[in-house]
Amino acid sequence: MTNEIFEQSAEATLGTTSIDYSTALFNGIEKIRDHKQTILDIGHEAVGLQLLEAKPETAEADTDSTVTKPTVKKQIIEKRINVPKSWIRALLQVQSAGQLPQDTIHLDPIALYNVLFELRMHADIKGKRRGLLIELRPQQLPVIILEPFDITVTSQISQQQKPYPGQQAKLIRLWGRRRLSLLKRLLPHTDSVSVSILGQGMPSYWTLKGKGFHFTFAMTGFSQANWSQSLNFDLLLPKRPLHNTLTASEENLSDSHNDSNDDANGLSVLIKTLASTPSTLDDLVKSLSADASLTSVPVSHSQVQQWLLSGTQQGLIRYEMATQLYHYRPLSQVPLDMAQFAYHNEAEKQAFDLIGRTDAVQKFTVETVAVKGITIRADIHVEEDRRTYHSQLQLGDEGLVTKAECSCPQYLQHRLTHGVCAHLIVLRLRYNQYDPNNTGNDSWHDTRVLSKRVPSKRLHQPKNKQESVQVASNSSLMTLPSAPTLDLTALSQPAAQIHATTSDKTQALTAQETAIAYVYITIAHKKITIEQTIGDKDTRQQLVFNQPAQAKAAFLQHIARFEAKGFIENQGM
């Protein structure tokens, strides 16, 4: 919230606190009214909310009259709580990811309302996809599609709604759409909505702006149990620094030959600049370029972005997506021990150590089966155990692990009840490095998924003249106004224009009745399989070639053929 909407009784000090947003505090905020005075005291140790019985008089009182002071009707105090390290790690992770390259779309608030309305009217179907598809085409308005009902939501052309500025068509699937219902209380006060998307199944940031406030809602898109997608999210960011910059800069101050001294010094100067005033990236580049203490370090946009990202990962800098400003806001009074946030657990630490070895992963194979998912197999050699373990993963929608097997003692005794073993994590890390284009011709396996919105219902064609007359009479009845209030502007329009407007509205209604056609193109050595599904109907075609090179060329030609028909390739589906 902006400072203009508050009356500050004391000088504010900058800081960060975490409170327990209890039911009592929620009910107290619900009782805030314009005709009552409310005092909100946010401190490092607690947050206090005082609801006064009456507002104090602002006019000067007469000498004979007495001024009554407002009495405290209700007082709520919520003390600071100690959050777990996993929560702090996730918070730093989401804040840091907001600075990565992303696709940003702008929506009209009524479009978000329509999405929430459709979600409220349609319950999820067990066993069906529950994603939120965002279709992006260059210089066209974004389209939001709700699975599995294939309901499309668009907003009218307005100042808030803008065409997608990208150069390549994309279809991005997001999960966790039910969490968007938390935004329904803000919609009546919202003037504009923007959505920033990192990628398929990755976090999305929904920013709502209104008079005197802006609110950014980060939706991760996966739960804590989905360790595979959480690990994939970790790999988007640079590896976390093992030492805090503020502590490391003091220790390395006397060592001028330290390689990390320049980066620590650059981040320290950047923090001092942000401590005086929040700044954008361009302003920081200009101010740091003129700083005399950074002559040994080339100051560029990429270098400053690296410092900002490192500072955010350490809990020193906060990025405000709505205003694109960077603030110096330490998450804690004492610098965080970054060694405690480097890995989720000991198994992940061991996995990163194994993936760095040259002979740890052996006989790595990837098999993609249309609709079912991806199967990954490998032998993980652990030199300390003097053994080689066979591991297997099957990834389905949302990057969720649908099947996991390993021959290690931990998995054989406890399965996944005691957490995932290090060997399965190594297998998932190795798959993240997998590139099907770099494999040999004899073992080239890949699957591409393309999709396109197609009409789900065609107009009924009359069989004879009598039926055509009946259809015409029914259509004339459908064009009659059903609203209790007549549109008086239609009386001044010519008949042809009224008919054209009615025809446009009818076409707009039928255009919403769409379905998504999926095409799965799979290549396995010399064989290509093409599967097309529209609803419950599917077709399958297999092509066999004499040489793998011929199959690879035909595989790429089929992809280009479907893209020419308007299909969009889905990354990571």
For each residue, the residues with C-beta under 8 A, 3 or more apart:
1: 5 6 212 213
2: 5 212 213
3: 6 8
4: 212
5: 1 2 212 213
6: 1 3 40
7:
8: 3 11 12
9: 39
10:
11: 8
12: 8
13:
14: 328 329
15: 44 329 330
16: 329 330 331 332
17: 42 43 44 45 47 80
18: 80 81 83
19: 25 46 47 78 79 80 81
20: 25 78 79 81
21: 25 26 78
22: 25 26 78
23: 26 27
24: 27 28 76 78
25: 19 20 21 22 28 29 47 49 76 78
26: 21 22 23 29 30
27: 23 24 30 31
28: 24 25 31 32 49 51 74 76
29: 25 26 32 49
30: 26 27
31: 27 28 51 74
32: 28 29 36 38 51
33: 36
34:
35: 55
36: 32 33 51 52 53 54 55
37: 52 54 55 56 70
38: 32 49 50 51 52
39: 9 48 49 50 52
40: 6 47 48 49 50
41: 47 48 49 50
42: 17 47
43: 17 46 47 48
44: 15 17 80 333
45: 17 79 80
46: 19 43 77 78 79 80
47: 17 19 25 40 41 42 43 77 78
48: 39 40 41 43 75 76 77 78
49: 25 28 29 38 39 40 41 75 76 77
50: 38 39 40 41 72 74 75 76
51: 28 31 32 36 38 72 73 74 75
52: 36 37 38 39 55 70 71 72 73
53: 36 70 71 72 73
54: 36 37 68 70 71
55: 35 36 37 52 70
56: 37 67 69 70
57: 61 67
58:
59:
60:
61: 57 65 66 67
62: 65
63:
64:
65: 61 62
66: 61
67: 56 57 61
68: 54
69: 56
70: 37 52 53 54 55 56
71: 52 53 54
72: 50 51 52 53 75
73: 51 52 53
74: 28 31 50 51
75: 48 49 50 51 72
76: 24 25 28 48 49 50
77: 46 47 48 49
78: 19 20 21 22 24 25 46 47 48
79: 19 20 45 46
80: 17 18 19 44 45 46
81: 18 19 20
82:
83: 18 87 88
84: 87 88
85: 88 89 340 341
86: 89 90 344
87: 83 84 90 91
88: 83 84 85 91 92 315 331 336 341
89: 85 86 92 93 341 344
90: 86 87 93 94 220
91: 87 88 94 95 331
92: 88 89 95 96 312 313 314 315 331 341
93: 89 90 96 97 233 234 237
94: 90 91 97 98 203 218 220
95: 91 92 98 312 318 319
96: 92 93 99 100 237 309 312 313
97: 93 94 100 198 202 203 233 236 237
98: 94 95 196 205 218 319 321
99: 96 305 308 309 312 319
100: 96 97 198 236 237
101:
102: 196 197 198 205
103: 136 164 166 170 172 196 197
104: 194 195 196 197
105: 134 136 142 162 164 194 195 197
106: 160 161 162 192 193 194 195
107: 111 112 142 155 160 161 193 194 195
108: 111 112 155 156 158 160 161 193
109: 112 113 160 187 190 191 192 193 208
110: 113 114 155 156
111: 107 108 114 115 144 153 154 155 161 193
112: 107 108 109 115 116 180 183 187 190 193 206
113: 109 110 116 117 187
114: 110 111 117 118 153 155
115: 111 112 118 119 132 144 146 153 177 180
116: 112 113 119 120 180 181 183 184 187
117: 113 114 120 121
118: 114 115 121 122 146 149 151 153
119: 115 116 122 146 177 178 180 181
120: 116 117 181
121: 117 118
122: 118 119 146 149 151
123:
124: 128 130 178
125: 128 130 148
126:
127:
128: 124 125 147 148
129: 147 148 397
130: 124 125 147 148 175 177
131: 147 173 174 175 177 397 398
132: 115 144 145 146 147 173 174 175 177
133: 144 145 146 147 171 172 173 174 516
134: 105 142 143 144 145 171 172 173 174 195 197
135: 142 143 144 145 169 170 171 453 568
136: 103 105 140 142 164 166 169 170 171 172
137: 140 164 169 568
138: 164 165 166 167 168 169
139: 163 164 165
140: 136 137 163 164
141: 154 155 157 161 162 163 164
142: 105 107 134 135 136 154 164
143: 134 135 152 153 154 453
144: 111 115 132 133 134 135 152 153 154
145: 132 133 134 135 150 151 152 153 453 516
146: 115 118 119 122 132 133 149 150 151 153 177
147: 128 129 130 131 132 133 150 516
148: 125 128 129 130
149: 118 122 146
150: 145 146 147 453 456 514 515 516
151: 118 122 145 146 512
152: 143 144 145 453 512 514
153: 111 114 115 118 143 144 145 146
154: 111 141 142 143 144
155: 107 108 110 111 114 141 158 160 161
156: 108 110 161
157: 141 161
158: 108 155 161
159:
160: 106 107 108 109 155 191 192 193
161: 106 107 108 111 141 155 156 157 158
162: 105 106 141 165
163: 139 140 141
164: 103 105 136 137 138 139 140 141 142
165: 138 139 162
166: 103 136 138 170
167: 138
168: 138
169: 135 136 137 138 568
170: 103 135 136 166 568 571
171: 133 134 135 136 451 568 569 570
172: 103 133 134 136 197 199 200 571
173: 131 132 133 134 200 201 570 573
174: 131 132 133 134 177 197 201 204 219 221
175: 130 131 132 201 221 222 398
176: 179 219 220 221 222
177: 115 119 130 131 132 146 174 180
178: 119 124 181
179: 176 182 219
180: 112 115 116 119 177 183 206 217 219
181: 116 119 120 178 184
182: 179 185 217
183: 112 116 180 186 187 206 208 215 217
184: 116 181 187
185: 182 188
186: 183 189 190 208 210 215
187: 109 112 113 116 183 184 190 208
188: 185
189: 186 210 211 213
190: 109 112 186 187 193 208 209 210
191: 109 160 209 210 211
192: 106 109 160 208 209
193: 106 107 108 109 111 112 160 190 206 207 208 209
194: 104 105 106 107 206 207 209
195: 104 105 106 107 134 204 205 206 207
196: 98 102 103 104 204 205 207 321
197: 102 103 104 105 134 172 174 202 204
198: 97 100 102 202 203 204 236
199: 172 202 571 572
200: 172 173 570 571 572 573
201: 173 174 175 221 222 229 232 398 399 572
202: 97 197 198 199 221 233 236
203: 94 97 198 218 219 220 221 233
204: 174 195 196 197 198 218 219 221
205: 98 102 195 196 216 217 218 219 321
206: 112 180 183 193 194 195 216 217 219
207: 193 194 195 196 214 215 216 217 321 322
208: 109 183 186 187 190 192 193 214 215 216 217
209: 190 191 192 193 194 213 214 322
210: 186 189 190 191 213 214
211: 189 191
212: 1 2 4 5
213: 1 2 5 189 209 210
214: 207 208 209 210 322 323
215: 183 186 207 208 322
216: 205 206 207 208 320 321 322
217: 180 182 183 205 206 207 208
218: 94 98 203 204 205
219: 174 176 179 180 203 204 205 206
220: 90 94 176 203 233
221: 174 175 176 201 202 203 204 229 398
222: 175 176 201 226 229 230 233 398 399 400
223: 226
224: 230
225:
226: 222 223 229 230 398 399 400 401
227: 230 231 344 401 420 425
228: 231 232 393 395 399 400 401 428
229: 201 221 222 226 232 233 398 399 400
230: 222 224 226 227 233 234 344
231: 227 228 234 235 348 425 428 429
232: 201 228 229 235 236 399 428 432
233: 93 97 202 203 220 222 229 230 236
234: 93 230 231 237
235: 231 232 429 432
236: 97 100 198 202 232 233
237: 93 96 97 100 234 240 309 313
238: 306 309 310 313
239: 342
240: 237 313 338 341 342
241: 244 245 310 313 314 338
242: 338 339 342
243: 247 248 338 339
244: 241 247 248 314 335 336 337 338
245: 241 248 249 264 267 268 271 310 311 314 316
246: 249 250 268 271 316 335
247: 243 244 250 251 335
248: 243 244 245 251 252 260 264
249: 245 246 252 253 261 264 265 267 268
250: 246 247 253
251: 247 248
252: 248 249 255 258 260 261 264
253: 249 250
254:
255: 252 258 261
256: 261
257: 261
258: 252 255 261
259: 262
260: 248 252 263 264
261: 249 252 255 256 257 258 264 265
262: 259 265 266 296 297
263: 260 266 267 297 306 307 310
264: 245 248 249 252 260 261 267 268
265: 249 261 262 268 269 293 294 297
266: 262 263 269 270 288 294 297 299 303 307
267: 245 249 263 264 270 271 307 310 311
268: 245 246 249 264 265 271 272
269: 265 266 272 273 288 291 293 294
270: 266 267 273 274 284 288 304 307 308 311
271: 245 246 267 268 274 275 311 316 317 328
272: 268 269 275 276
273: 269 270 276 277 279 284 287 288
274: 270 271 277 278 279 284 317 326 327 328
275: 271 272 328
276: 272 273
277: 273 274
278: 274 320 325 326 327 328
279: 273 274 283 284 287 325 326
280: 283 284 324 325 326
281: 284 285 301 304 305 308 324 326
282: 285 286
283: 279 280 286 287
284: 270 273 274 279 280 281 287 288 304 308 326
285: 281 282 288 289 299 300 301 304
286: 282 283 289 290
287: 273 279 283 284 290 291
288: 266 269 270 273 284 285 291 294 299 304
289: 285 286 294 299
290: 286 287
291: 269 287 288 294 299
292: 295
293: 265 269
294: 265 266 269 288 289 291 297 299
295: 292
296: 262
297: 262 263 265 266 294 303
298: 303
299: 266 285 288 289 291 294 303 304
300: 285 303 304
301: 281 285 304 305
302: 305 306
303: 266 297 298 299 300 306 307
304: 270 281 284 285 288 299 300 301 307 308
305: 99 281 301 302 308 309
306: 238 263 302 303 309 310
307: 263 266 267 270 303 304 310 311
308: 99 270 281 284 304 305 311 312 317 319 326
309: 96 99 237 238 305 306 312 313
310: 238 241 245 263 267 306 307 313 314
311: 245 267 270 271 307 308 314 316 317
312: 92 95 96 99 308 309 315 316 317 318 319
313: 92 96 237 238 240 241 309 310 338
314: 92 241 244 245 310 311 335 336 338
315: 88 92 312 330 331 332 336
316: 245 246 271 311 312 328 329 330 331
317: 271 274 308 311 312 326 327 328 329
318: 95 312 326 327 328 329
319: 95 98 99 308 312 325 326 327
320: 216 278 323 324 325 326 327
321: 98 196 205 207 216 324
322: 207 209 214 215 216
323: 214 320
324: 280 281 320 321
325: 278 279 280 319 320
326: 274 278 279 280 281 284 308 317 318 319 320
327: 274 278 317 318 319 320
328: 14 271 274 275 278 316 317 318
329: 14 15 16 316 317 318
330: 15 16 315 316 333 335
331: 16 88 91 92 315 316 336
332: 16 315 335 336
333: 44 330
334:
335: 244 246 247 314 330 332
336: 88 244 314 315 331 332 340 341
337: 244 340 341
338: 240 241 242 243 244 313 314 341 342
339: 242 243 342
340: 85 336 337
341: 85 88 89 92 240 336 337 338
342: 239 240 242 338 339 349
343: 346 348 349 352
344: 86 89 227 230 348
345: 348 349 419
346: 343 349 350
347: 350 351 419 420 421 422 425
348: 231 343 344 345 351 352 422 425
349: 342 343 345 346 352 353
350: 346 347 353 354 422
351: 347 348 354 355 422 423 425 426 429
352: 343 348 349 355 356 429
353: 349 350 356 357
354: 350 351 357 360 361 380 382 422 423 426
355: 351 352 360 361 426 429 430
356: 352 353 360
357: 353 354 360 383
358:
359: 362 381
360: 354 355 356 357 380 381 382 426
361: 354 355 364 378 379 380 381 426 427 430
362: 359 378 379 380 381 388
363: 377 378 379
364: 361 376 377 378 430 434
365: 376 377 378 443 445
366: 374 375 376 431 434 436 445
367: 374 375 376 377 445 524
368: 373 374 375 445 446 447 522
369: 372 373 374 375 447 522
370: 447 520 522 529 531
371: 520 531 533
372: 369 394 396
373: 368 369 394 395 396 397 402
374: 366 367 368 369 394 395 431 447
375: 366 367 368 369 392 393 394
376: 364 365 366 367 392 393 394 395 427 428 430 431
377: 363 364 365 367 390 391 392
378: 361 362 363 364 365 390 391 426 427 430
379: 361 362 363 388 389 390 391
380: 354 360 361 362 388 389 390 391 423 426 427
381: 359 360 361 362 387 388
382: 354 360 385 386 387 388 389 423
383: 357 386
384:
385: 382
386: 382 383
387: 381 382
388: 362 379 380 381 382
389: 379 380 382 406 407 408 423
390: 377 378 379 380 405 406 407
391: 377 378 379 380 405 406 407 408 423 424 426 427
392: 375 376 377 403 404 405 406 427
393: 228 375 376 401 403 404 424 427 428 431
394: 372 373 374 375 376 401 402 403 404
395: 228 373 374 376 399 400 401 402 431
396: 372 373 400 401 402
397: 129 131 373 400 573
398: 131 175 201 221 222 226 229
399: 201 222 226 228 229 232 395 572
400: 222 226 228 229 395 396 397
401: 226 227 228 393 394 395 396 404
402: 373 394 395 396
403: 392 393 394
404: 392 393 394 401 411 416 420 424
405: 390 391 392 411
406: 389 390 391 392 410 411 412 421 423 424
407: 389 390 391 411 412
408: 389 391 411 412 421 423
409: 412 413
410: 406 413 414 418 421
411: 404 405 406 407 408 414 415 416 421 424
412: 406 407 408 409
413: 409 410
414: 410 411 417 418
415: 411
416: 404 411 419 420
417: 414
418: 410 414
419: 345 347 416
420: 227 347 404 416 424 425
421: 347 406 408 410 411 424 425
422: 347 348 350 351 354 425 426
423: 351 354 380 382 389 391 406 408 426 427
424: 391 393 404 406 411 420 421 427 428
425: 227 231 347 348 351 420 421 422 428 429
426: 351 354 355 360 361 378 380 391 422 423 429 430
427: 361 376 378 380 391 392 393 423 424 430 431
428: 228 231 232 376 393 424 425 431 432
429: 231 235 351 352 355 425 426 432 433
430: 355 361 364 376 378 426 427 433 434
431: 366 374 376 393 395 427 428 434
432: 232 235 428 429
433: 429 430
434: 364 366 430 431
435: 438 439
436: 366 439 444 445 446
437:
438: 435
439: 435 436 443 444 445
440: 443 444
441: 444 548 549 552
442: 525 548
443: 365 439 440 525
444: 436 439 440 441 523 525 548 551 552
445: 365 366 367 368 436 439 522 523 524 525
446: 368 436 522 523 555
447: 368 369 370 374 520 521 522 523
448: 520 521 559 569
449: 518 519 520 569 570 573
450: 518 519 521 559 562 563 567 568 569 570
451: 171 516 517 518 519 567 568 570
452: 516 517 565 566 567 568
453: 135 143 145 150 152 514 515 516 517
454: 514 515 516 517 534
455: 458 510 511 513 514 515
456: 150 513 514 515 535
457: 510 513
458: 455
459: 510
460: 471
461:
462: 465 467 468 470 471
463: 467
464: 467 468
465: 462 468 469
466: 469 470
467: 462 463 464 470 471
468: 462 464 465 471 472
469: 465 466 472 473
470: 462 466 467 473 474
471: 460 462 467 468 474 475
472: 468 469 475 476
473: 469 470 476 477
474: 470 471 477 478
475: 471 472 478 479
476: 472 473 479 480
477: 473 474 480
478: 474 475 506
479: 475 476 502 506
480: 476 477
481: 486 487
482:
483: 486 487
484:
485:
486: 481 483 490
487: 481 483 490
488: 491
489: 492 493
490: 486 487 493 498 501
491: 488
492: 489
493: 489 490 497 498 501
494: 497 498
495: 498 499
496: 499 500
497: 493 494 500 501
498: 490 493 494 495 501 502
499: 495 496 502 503
500: 496 497 503 504
501: 490 493 497 498 504 505
502: 479 498 499 505 506
503: 499 500 506 507
504: 500 501 507 508
505: 501 502 508 509
506: 478 479 502 503 509 510
507: 503 504 510 511
508: 504 505 511 512
509: 505 506 512 513
510: 455 457 459 506 507 513
511: 455 507 508 514
512: 151 152 508 509
513: 455 456 457 509 510
514: 150 152 453 454 455 456 511
515: 150 453 454 455 456 534 535
516: 133 145 147 150 451 452 453 454 534
517: 451 452 453 454 532 533 534 567
518: 449 450 451 532 533 534
519: 449 450 451 530 531 532 562 567
520: 370 371 447 448 449 529 530 531 532 533
521: 447 448 450 528 529 530 555 558 559 562
522: 368 369 370 445 446 447 528 529 530 531
523: 444 445 446 447 527 528 529 551 552 555
524: 367 445 527 529
525: 442 443 444 445 548 551
526: 544 545 546 547 548 550 551
527: 523 524 542 543 544 545 551
528: 521 522 523 542 543 544 545 551 554 555 558
529: 370 520 521 522 523 524 540 541 542 543
530: 519 520 521 522 540 541 542 543 558
531: 370 371 519 520 522 538 539 540 541
532: 517 518 519 520 538 539
533: 371 517 518 520 537 538
534: 454 515 516 517 518 537 538
535: 456 515
536:
537: 533 534
538: 531 532 533 534
539: 531 532
540: 529 530 531
541: 529 530 531
542: 527 528 529 530
543: 527 528 529 530 551 554
544: 526 527 528
545: 526 527 528 548 550 551 554
546: 526 550
547: 526 550 551
548: 441 442 444 525 526 545 551 552
549: 441 552 553
550: 526 545 546 547 553 554
551: 444 523 525 526 527 528 543 545 547 548 554 555
552: 441 444 523 548 549 555 556
553: 549 550 556 557
554: 528 543 545 550 551 557 558
555: 446 521 523 528 551 552 558 559
556: 552 553 559 560
557: 553 554 560 561
558: 521 528 530 554 555 561 562
559: 448 450 521 555 556 562 563 569
560: 556 557 563 564
561: 557 558 564 565
562: 450 519 521 558 559 565 567
563: 450 559 560 566 567 568 569
564: 560 561
565: 452 561 562
566: 452 563
567: 450 451 452 517 519 562 563
568: 135 137 169 170 171 450 451 452 563
569: 171 448 449 450 559 563
570: 171 173 200 449 450 451 573
571: 170 172 199 200
572: 199 200 201 399
573: 173 200 397 449 570
